[in-house]
């Protein structure tokens, strides 16, 4: 197994079927909201919780707020709150740490923000009141984006608005998605993405991107069937958008198919377990469990079940220890970005900073306990490298290229089922023209499957 990983530094091996699953799991929390559909739900990643507001139960509009902590639901008791309503839209403003809610109910046009304990009404002007619109937050431009929805019984909107934390501004775009409601939007790791919705008897299956200037319709190789009242969320650990359910032509009262957007196309997943068919539900990514959580919806009757979704063997990467001082500072090894993780069959990259020479090597190992019978970490002062430690066994070495004061190390994980759950370690060794040699800190990887 170790040899397979070492070979994978330069080679991509033949695909083998993985045995791990990406499944839905029904949860049994101690507390739970009542059955409902049309509720609004968003992940508050600042506080590590998911927040649910409102919805409708039968013909009764709801105005309660619930918090999911990864294990159970707890009803919040805010001092102020939006009026009871369904069909509102929410998005989490990461820069400001607030959930933004707009509209819903009887074509309302109010804007509210949740900052962790209470709702506060903000903005006295903005988009026309509406229902069944969609919103998403663009973390690059730090704007909440709103599109479309229904303005009254006989009127729909094709307008694009942005909320900057203090005011709404309407955007003029050369292109835009056709009239619709019950569509969904999410930031997909690259841009704001919109999928689906309905207008008259047309159920849309189109995928759009919004870059802050214009809307562009995408042409993925495959796509979910047209639908409305579905749910979308972004899973940053896997860099995937997750779609579940909604009303399709064949499932008018709700479907229970699962799709993932890779950034280029849609992939249908076939989990062994999944929630029952439904529409009007909500999903959000739970930072604590690193899984997608789903609540409620309706399928002939309203539902009050909680499920979560994700791989049973997620990838992970942590860094530990520290490097030793060289002529360019202390070499530091870290993933290129938070999304760089060792997923089966994919490549990931780590970066070494403060590299003093072109003679830089990556050390790949499979033990942090011992190497050749010698306990680790090993003090390298015995070979003229004071304050330097070897944290991992040396099972393979890889010459790396320096660019400026950095070196990048890209590793291709072969798509072999036997590697799921395998741990390995990475450390950098650099020959320093001034102090002989220096080492970096160490990265510990765990191979997961999407």
N, C-alpha and C positions, 0 to 999 in steps of 0.2 A: 504493500500500500504506500509506503514511504517513497519507494522508487517511482511509483506512478505520478505522485505530486512533483517530484524533482524533474522528471521528464517533461512535465507539463509546463515548465518554465519557457520552453521554446516550441513545444509541439502541442497540437490539438488532437486528442485521440478520438476514437470512434464512439458515437453515441450509444449509451446503454440505458435501458429503462430504469427510472428511479422508483424506489419503493415507498418513499415518503409521500405524504398527501398534503394538499392544501384544502382544508375542510372547514365547513360550518359546524359549530358546536353550540348546542342549546345550553344556556346558562340557567341557573336556578337561584337568582339573587334573593336575599332576605327581604328586601324592599323593592317595590316596583310601581311605576305609574299605572294608572288604570288603562283599559283598552281604548285605543284611539287610532285615528289616521289623520293625515294632513298636518301633522305636527312639524315643528322646526327643530333641527338638531345640529350642533356644531361642536368641534373639538376645541377646547380651550387649552392649547398646548403650553401656555405660560404656567398654568396651575395644574396641568396634568389630569384634567377631567373632561368629560363630555357633558354638555348642557342641553337639555330638552325643554322646549316651551310649547304649551298650548296644543292645538289640534281640535278634533271634533269626535265626539262619541255619540253615535246615532245622529240625532239632530241637535245635540247640545254642544255649544262651543266651550272650549276649556281655556283657562288662563293660568295654569299652574306651571311652576318651574322645578325641574328635577335635575339632580347631579349624579352622574355615573363615575365611580372612582376606580373602575377596573374590576370591581368585585360585587358591588351592590348599588342600587339606586336610593338616593335620599332626597326627600322633598325639601326645597329651599323655602325660606320665609322672608322674601325681600320686602323692604319697606315701601317700595313702589314697583309697579309692574305694568306692562301693556295690558290693554283690555283683552278679554277672552277672544280667541280667534283661531281659525285654521287658514291654511294656504298662504302663510307669510314666508318670507325668505330670510335666511341668516348667513353670515360669513364671519370668520374670526380674523380680526385685524391684528396680525402678529406684532407689528411695530408698536402698537399702542396697548396691546394686551386686552382687547375688548371684543366681545361679540356684538356685531351690528345686526339689528333686525329692522326690516322695512315691510310695511303694508300687510295685506291679508285681510281676513274678516269681511266686512261689507265694503270692499274696495277702499280700504283705509290708505292714507298717505303719510303716516307718522313714522318717525325714525327713533329707535331706541338702542341703547347700549348697555351691555352687561359687563361689569368690571370685577365680578367675583362674588359679590354679596347682594347687589341690588340692581334693578333696571333704572336707567335715567333717560328721560326723553330729551332728544337733541334735535337741532335743525328745525327751523320754522318754515322752510321752503325746500322744494326738491321735486322729485318725480311725481306725476299725477298718481293718485291712489289706485291700487290695483291688487289683483290676486293671481296666484299661480304663475308668478314670475320666477326668476332665478338670480342668484348672486354668487360671487366667488371673490376671493382676495388674491391680488397679485402682489407677492412679497418683494419682487424686484422694484416695481413702481410704487409700492406701498399705497395701493388704492383698492377699495372694494368696488367691484364692477357689477352693475345690474343690467339685465336685458329682458325686454318684452313683458308678456303677461296679458291679462285681460283687464280692461279699464272699466267696463260695465257689461251688461248682459249682451250687448250687440257690438262692442268695440274692443279691438285688440291693439297692442302697442308693438312697434318695431324700433323703439328707442334704446339707446345705450347711455347709461349714466355712471358717473364715478363719484365715490365718497372719499374725501381725503382726511377725514377725522373732524372736520369743522363745517364743510359744506358739500352739497351735491352740485355737480357740473354735468350738463348734457354734452355728449360727444357727437360730432358729426363724422360719419364714416361713409366711404364711397360704396361699401358693400355691407350687407348684413343678412342674417338668417331671415327666411320668410316668416310671416305672421304665425304665432303659435302661443300656446300656454302649456303648463305642466311639463316643461322641459327642465333640464338640470345642467348646472355649470360647476366647474371645479378647476383649480389650478393643477395642471398635470406634470409639474416639475419643469416646464418650459414656458408655457403660456396659459392663459385662460382658455378652457375648452368647454364647448357646449355640445350636448347630445340630445337628440330626440325631441319629444313634445307632440302636440296634436293641434290641428286646426280643421274645423268642420269634421269631415270623415277621414282626413289624411293623418296618418300616424307616421311621424318622421323618423328616419334612420340615418340622418346626416350628422356629420361631425365637423365642428367649426373651431377655429382658433381666433383669439382676439389678442393683438399685440400692443394695444394702447393707441393705435392709429387706425386700424382697419380690421374687419372680419374677413377671414379666408376659409372657404370650404375645403376640407381635406378629402383625399381619395384613398382611404385605407384599402388594403387588399381584401379584407373581410370586415363585416360589421354585424352588430346585433340586429335582429329584425326591428322595424319601426315600433315605437312604443311611447307611452306617456305615463306619468305618475310612478316612475322608477326612482332609483336612488343611486347617487354617485359619491365617492370619496376618494381621496388620494392617500396611498400608502407610501410614505417617504422611505421606509426601510427597504422596500422592494422596487421603488420607482415605478409603481403601477397605479393606474386608476381602477378602482373596483366598481362594477355596476351589478346591481341585483334587482330582478323582478320588474314590476310595472305591467301595464295593460298593453298587450299586443293583439294583433288581428286574430290570433288563435287562442289567446288567453285574455278575453275581454274583461274578466273580473280579477285578473292578476296572473302573473307567471312567476316561476322561481328559477330562472336560468341565471348563471353567473358568468360575467365577461370581465376581461381585464384589458385595459388600454396600455400598450407598451411604449407609447410615444410615436409609433409609426403605424400600428395596426391594432385591431381588436382580436383577442384570443378568447374563444369560449372554453371555460373550465368545466370539468366534470367531477365535482366533489362527491365523495361517497355519501355524505350527509348534507342536507340543506334544509332551510326553512320551507314551510308550505307556501304555495303560490299566494301572491298578495300585490297590492298597489297602495300608494299613499303612505308607505313606511318611510323610515329615515335611517341613514347609516352615517357613521363618522369614524375616523381613525383614533384609536385609543392609545395615547403615548405610553401609558403605564404597561399595558400588556403587549403593545406593538401589534395589535390586531384590529380589524374592522369590527365595530359593534353595530348591531341592528336592533331597532325596537319597533314593534307594532305594525300598523297598516291595517288593511281590510281585505277580506275575501268573503263576500256575502255578509259577514259580521266582523266587527272590529276585533283586533288582536292585541294582546298585552304580553307577548313573549319577547325575550331577549336572546340574541344569538351573537356569536363572534366568529370571525373568519380570518384565516391566515395559515401559513405553513406550520406543520408540527415540528419541523426542524429549521428554524430561521438562521440565517447567517449572522455572525457577530464578529466584531473586531475591537480589541482594547489595547492600549499601550501602557507600559509600566517601566519602572526604572528610569535611569537617565544616562545620557552619554557622558563622555569625559572631554575636558577642554582641549581644543586644538588651536592652530594658528588662525582659524576662521570662526572660532567660537565652539559651542557644544553642538555636535551633530544631533539632529532631532528627526525621528522617523514618525510619520503620521499618514493616515489615508488622505488621498488627494482631495476628497470631499466626503461629507457625511453619507452620501449615497454609495460610496465605494465600499462594497462588502464582498466577501468570497462566496458568491452564489455558484452552484453547480452549473458547469457548462458556460460560464461567463468569465470575462476578464475584470480584474480590479487593479487599482494602482495605488502605491504608496509613494510619498515624496520624502526625500532626505534633505534637510536644510543644513546650512553651514558646512558645506563640503569643501575642504581645503586643497584638493588636488584631483587630477583626472583618474587616479588609481583608487577607484571606489568599487566595493564589492558588496553584493547582497548575500547574507548568510541565511539559508533555509534549514530549519531544524524541526525535530518532532518530539523533543524533550526539553523541559526547563528544569529537570531534576538532576540529570547527570549526563556526561559525555565521556565515552571511553573509560568508564569507571570512576571519573573525577566528578565530585559534586559541583553543581551549578547554583548560583553564579560563580564564575571562576575569576579570581583576581589576576589581571594580565600584567601587573607590575613586575612579575617574575620574568617577563620577556621585554622589559623596557617600556611598558605602557602604563605609567602610574595613573591611579584613579580610574582606570578603565576596567570594565567588567564584561565578561562573556556570559550572556544570559541564556543562550540556547545551544543545543548540540549542533554540530556542523555536519549536516547530511548532504548539503549541496551548496555550491557557491556560484554566484552569477555576476559577471562583470557588468557594471552599469555605466552609463554615459553621463558625464557632468555637463550641465548647461548653466552658466553663471555660477552661482554658489549652491545650486541644487542638483540633485539626481533623482530621476523617476524610475520606479521599478514596477513594471506591469507583469502580472502573473495570470496566466490562463489556467483556470481550474477545469480539468477534463470532465466531461459529462458522464462519469462513472458512478453508478449507484452505490458502489462500495465505499465511496469517499464521503457520503452524507454523514455529517457529524464529526468528521475527522478534524482534529486540531493540529495546527502547526504554528511555527514561530518565525519571525523575520527580524533580522538585525543588520545594521550596516557596519562594515569595516573599511576605513580609509587610511591609506598611507599618507601621512602628513609630512611635507618637506622640512618642517621645523622640529616636530616632536616625535618623529618616527611613525606613530600610528595612533588612531583614535577610533572609538566605537560609538554607536548611537544607543539610544534606548531600544526597547524590544517591543514588537507588536505580536499579540496573540490572536490568531484567527480561528474561527469555527466555520466549517463549510455547511451552508444551508441549501435548501431547494425551494424554488418559488412554486 
